[in-house]
Amino acid sequence: MTRAALLVLADGRFPAGGHAHSGGAEAAVKAGRITDAASLEEFCRGRLHTAGLVSAALAAAAALGLDPVELDEAAEARTPSPALRTAARRLGRQMMRAARATWPHPELDALARLFPKGAHQPVVLGVAARAAGLGPADAAYCSAYESVSGAATATVRLLSLDPFDATGVLARLAPELDRVALAAADAARRAVDEGVDALPARSAPLLEIGAEAHAAWAVRLFAS
Amino acid sequence: MHLDHSLSSSHSHHGPSAISADAHRPDGSRRALRIGLGGPVGSGKTATVAALCHALRDELSLAVVTNDIYTREDAEFLLREAVLPPERIAAVETGACPHTAIRDDISANLEAVEDLEDEVGPLDLILVESGGDNLTATFSKGLVDAQIFVIDVAGGDDIPRKGGPGVTTADLLVVNKTDLAPYVGSDLGRMAADAKAQRAELPVVFQSLRGDKGVAAVADWVRGQLAAWRAR
């Protein structure tokens, strides 16, 4: 396998359903918390160090081969909002379809049989990375990057934000993304001996609350 | 970390769900024919879907997937018109990009069609309606077996001449609202000649859902597609 598989998995065009989700940006735009590139950066920074770190650690642990059922329970426990749980499982199912078509592997087939309606997306992403021959840090990078890139591109559509500014936000977050991905991979390695409780459990209450409000809107551009 | 890939070459027939355009369901039975309906905003896609449901629901087991841009309006129109029971209509949310959901990343739509087959099947036919989009929007062959592109005379009689993937490559081109042609100054003869030039032997139907024949010609075309699908 090749390291370049990481580029395929992390590509925003990887057909796993992410384009229909805003990572909470639509709710934050409506609430006036994202209004420009500066507030988008603060939003993404908050996401990266909370939901981003948690999902990156789950993905890294799945890439290391930890029991995906235990990891799925750990993801559920770290996701209080029912709307976000639904979105995570839906995206997990879509990731599963794309991964099985791209990197056919018995572990993906087994996970799909256990969760026909979808496991939490970071868990599926981690097993997909494993099937692609990638390691835990790769999976963590992919998940951490996804946690901010989706929100940034959604904000370009929601606010007609200059796309160069949005990409600049992602570039400025890159050093922090390095630290989050490596911390996530470290936590995943500890979880091999200490169990899934060693994985981070940070939360962003406004993301959870915003997701619940968003799910009840009659008119919205994004699914979450 | 490097895992053995040789064990899994025939994945699509053994997993809990088919991966893409596979003609068979996980239990080995043949899946429903899937027909996509695309076209610009307001050309009459939802009205055509509703009319097709009326015309075909007594002879076929049917379901519909709608792809709304930012609401559930199309699904709600179909529910309000009561063309099918609500459990046979599913809505996919497309994140401001309806063409992405039918062409570049079809996973949400595939899940919707598979869930419909699981929950209300067996089905003969699933109609997948795109959100209104532009002239380049076409369905992936991984999602549908055939596609209908719906334009209307009021959108300008130069659309067939302009072409684009929808007009030139769709398996059926429907020119809708022909009853409005005299009021908007559209030349149906010119539209037919331009469509013929763009599409060669591919069929074109001129339709007015308010006229006596309504959706009959399109319904016949769908029956023909189903017969061909079953014979395959």
Chai-1 contact restraints between the chains, C-beta under 6 A:
chainA,res_idxA,chainB,res_idxB,connection_type,confidence,min_distance_angstrom,max_distance_angstrom,comment,restraint_id
A,M1,B,H2,contact,1.0,0.0,6.0,A-B,restraint_1
A,P15,B,D105,contact,1.0,0.0,6.0,A-B,restraint_2
A,P15,B,S107,contact,1.0,0.0,6.0,A-B,restraint_3
A,G17,B,S107,contact,1.0,0.0,6.0,A-B,restraint_4
A,G17,B,A108,contact,1.0,0.0,6.0,A-B,restraint_5
A,H19,B,G95,contact,1.0,0.0,6.0,A-B,restraint_6
A,H19,B,C97,contact,1.0,0.0,6.0,A-B,restraint_7
A,H19,B,T100,contact,1.0,0.0,6.0,A-B,restraint_8
A,H19,B,D105,contact,1.0,0.0,6.0,A-B,restraint_9
A,A20,B,E93,contact,1.0,0.0,6.0,A-B,restraint_10
A,A20,B,T94,contact,1.0,0.0,6.0,A-B,restraint_11
A,A20,B,G95,contact,1.0,0.0,6.0,A-B,restraint_12
A,Q94,B,S107,contact,1.0,0.0,6.0,A-B,restraint_13
A,R97,B,I19,contact,1.0,0.0,6.0,A-B,restraint_14
A,R97,B,S107,contact,1.0,0.0,6.0,A-B,restraint_15
A,R100,B,H11,contact,1.0,0.0,6.0,A-B,restraint_16
A,R100,B,I19,contact,1.0,0.0,6.0,A-B,restraint_17
A,A101,B,I19,contact,1.0,0.0,6.0,A-B,restraint_18
A,P104,B,S8,contact,1.0,0.0,6.0,A-B,restraint_19
A,P104,B,H11,contact,1.0,0.0,6.0,A-B,restraint_20
A,H105,B,S8,contact,1.0,0.0,6.0,A-B,restraint_21
A,P106,B,L7,contact,1.0,0.0,6.0,A-B,restraint_22
A,P106,B,S8,contact,1.0,0.0,6.0,A-B,restraint_23
A,D109,B,H11,contact,1.0,0.0,6.0,A-B,restraint_24
A,D109,B,G15,contact,1.0,0.0,6.0,A-B,restraint_25
A,A112,B,G15,contact,1.0,0.0,6.0,A-B,restraint_26
A,A112,B,P16,contact,1.0,0.0,6.0,A-B,restraint_27
A,R113,B,P16,contact,1.0,0.0,6.0,A-B,restraint_28
A,P116,B,P16,contact,1.0,0.0,6.0,A-B,restraint_29
A,G133,B,H2,contact,1.0,0.0,6.0,A-B,restraint_30
A,G135,B,M1,contact,1.0,0.0,6.0,A-B,restraint_31
A,R157,B,A96,contact,1.0,0.0,6.0,A-B,restraint_32
A,V219,B,Y70,contact,1.0,0.0,6.0,A-B,restraint_33
A,V219,B,T71,contact,1.0,0.0,6.0,A-B,restraint_34
A,L221,B,Y70,contact,1.0,0.0,6.0,A-B,restraint_35
A,L221,B,A96,contact,1.0,0.0,6.0,A-B,restraint_36
A,F222,B,G95,contact,1.0,0.0,6.0,A-B,restraint_37
A,A223,B,E93,contact,1.0,0.0,6.0,A-B,restraint_38
